[in-house]
Amino acid sequence: MISFNTLYANHRDKKIVKGIIERYLSGNNNFSTTKDVWGNYTLDLTVEAIINYTLNSNDKEYIPIINRFFTLRNYTAQTPVSFSKSPFCDVYYSYFQMNQDSSFVKNYVQESYAIKQNTPRFSNGAVCIMHNGKPYMLIDFLQNYMTRMARAGNLSGDTVFYAEACNQLKIYTRILQYPDSKLYSQGLGWLENKNELSPSAWLRGQGWMMRGFVNTLNEMPENSVYFLEIKKIFQGFAEGLIKLQSKSGMWHNLPLLSEKESYPEVSGSAMIAYYILQAYEKGYLSENKFKHAALRTKKEIRKYIQSDFSIRNISPGPGTLYSINEYKTNAEIDNPHGIQAVLLLLSQK
């Protein structure tokens, strides 16, 4: 039986979610013209989160606006969407899942074979993102790449995609994961010494990794060797994260530093908590301590949402690619990186 307090919390969260969505849509002209539907990846991330809310609720209010967004982009089931132009999320996939339209599958799988074949790689075999014509390892990119591979594997039945997702995760983990904390450096190749890891760990980067782990596991057969290998790495990572959670329920922007050296950060904390709850529901994490940790975050996150539905304590990008110094004190209000994270967490029932 659902308690009154749970019902109240769900009602309150729905009100907050709708307030954040309507504030965002108002600021983007309700996606009324072509120029309103193009921007950087935070736009796609936010639309993904609005789709997620629509799927997790009985609220169909935003479906016409979502449909208009894709119509204005001229997206159809046959539209080849360049992976290089959508390196961190897959709003195209989310849209066709919302509409339960399987006609996109053939094109999606074909494009995925091309992505696997053509994505640049380091000499160590790691897939990498191109920036100013040069390749870099970046965990933000990995999480979307491995998710795309797993989804293509699920849609096609071709295990080569599962193997690729698993292999790339293992390469990144071997190179970028700190052995003691199990957190990840943001990347490799960004510093003057190209063999030196980006410094420390940045919280939203850990949120990106949570997203990649859970979305990838969601697409794999649970008895497959690839699923089991990824799940083992994921569980170690999740253990490392909850050890660094503050008593308030938040994580700090630079979680490997003391809490006094950086601030409680909303976007990473919300992403981590959301995907922990997803993983707990799916059984990837079975201990109650994970659920309780995420619910503490969810309770605390509400304190950072202001009366006008703007959101405090969001770290801007690009994370600790070069230096950690500015990320000790750089919290912003309503930076778009935080909107999708809060929408996801507060849409979770």
Beta strands, then each sheet from edge to edge (+ up, - down):
strand 1: 129-131
strand 2: 134-138
strand 3: 187-188
sheet 1: 1+ 2- 3+
end
